[in-house]
């Protein structure tokens, strides 16, 4: 699973961080970003803003997306077959 945030839609409520602080962070601008291994990916709208989600955090990320008032969290589910080679 991978996730990204459309910063133009983010309301800065921080609910995503409440649900999953391992994947979401709020920077000085008050907007939420995704993080990977503790580092924020702040390339709004670019490929650098797409984070891999640890399996243990899948449900928390889904919960965060459902709770988001800005509806700005987007999840991509990657098929297991894509990794088989």
C-alpha positions as CSV (number, residue, x, y, z in Angstrom):
1,X,0.0,0.0,0.0
2,X,1.1,3.5,-0.8
3,X,-0.4,6.8,0.3
4,X,-0.2,10.5,-0.5
5,X,-1.8,13.7,0.5
6,X,-3.1,16.5,-1.7
7,X,-1.9,19.5,0.2
8,X,-4.3,21.8,-1.6
9,X,-7.2,20.0,0.0
10,X,-5.6,19.6,3.5
11,X,-7.4,21.5,6.2
12,X,-4.6,21.0,8.8
13,X,-6.9,19.4,11.4
14,X,-4.2,16.8,12.2
15,X,-6.7,13.9,12.5
16,X,-4.4,11.8,10.2
17,X,-1.6,12.2,12.7
18,X,-3.9,11.2,15.5
19,X,-4.7,8.0,13.6
20,X,-1.3,7.1,12.3
21,X,1.7,9.2,13.5
22,X,4.1,6.7,11.8
23,X,2.9,7.7,8.4
24,X,1.6,11.2,8.7
25,X,3.3,14.4,9.9
26,X,2.4,18.1,10.1
27,X,5.1,20.5,9.1
28,X,5.6,24.2,10.0
29,X,3.1,25.3,7.4
30,X,0.3,23.5,9.3
31,X,-0.3,21.1,6.5
32,X,-0.1,17.3,6.7
33,X,2.4,15.3,4.7
34,X,3.2,11.6,4.5
35,X,6.4,10.3,6.0
36,X,8.5,7.2,5.2
37,X,10.9,5.8,7.9
38,X,10.4,9.0,9.9
39,X,11.2,11.4,7.1
40,X,8.5,13.7,5.6
41,X,8.0,13.5,1.9
42,X,7.1,17.0,1.0
43,X,7.0,17.1,-2.8
44,X,3.4,18.2,-3.1
45,X,1.7,16.7,-6.1
46,X,4.9,15.0,-7.2
47,X,6.0,11.4,-7.2
48,X,8.2,12.2,-4.2
49,X,5.1,12.5,-2.1
50,X,4.0,8.9,-2.4
51,X,5.0,6.9,0.7
52,X,5.1,3.1,1.3
53,X,3.0,2.1,4.3
54,X,4.2,-0.5,6.6
55,X,1.8,-3.5,6.8
56,X,1.2,-2.9,10.5
57,X,-0.2,0.6,9.6
58,X,-2.6,-0.4,6.8
59,X,-5.8,-0.1,8.9
60,X,-4.7,3.1,10.6
61,X,-4.0,4.7,7.3
62,X,-7.5,3.7,6.0
63,X,-9.0,5.0,9.2
64,X,-7.2,8.3,8.8
65,X,-8.4,8.6,5.2
66,X,-12.0,8.0,6.2
67,X,-11.8,10.5,9.1
68,X,-10.1,13.3,7.0
69,X,-12.4,16.3,6.8
70,X,-10.5,17.6,3.7
71,X,-10.8,14.2,1.9
72,X,-7.2,14.7,0.8
73,X,-5.6,11.3,1.7
74,X,-5.3,9.0,-1.3
75,X,-4.4,5.3,-1.0
76,X,-3.0,3.1,-3.7
77,X,-3.2,-0.6,-3.2
78,X,-0.4,-2.5,-4.9
79,X,-1.1,-6.0,-6.0
80,X,1.2,-8.7,-4.5
81,X,1.7,-10.1,-8.0
82,X,3.5,-6.9,-9.0
83,X,6.4,-7.9,-6.7
84,X,6.7,-11.5,-8.0
85,X,9.4,-11.7,-10.6
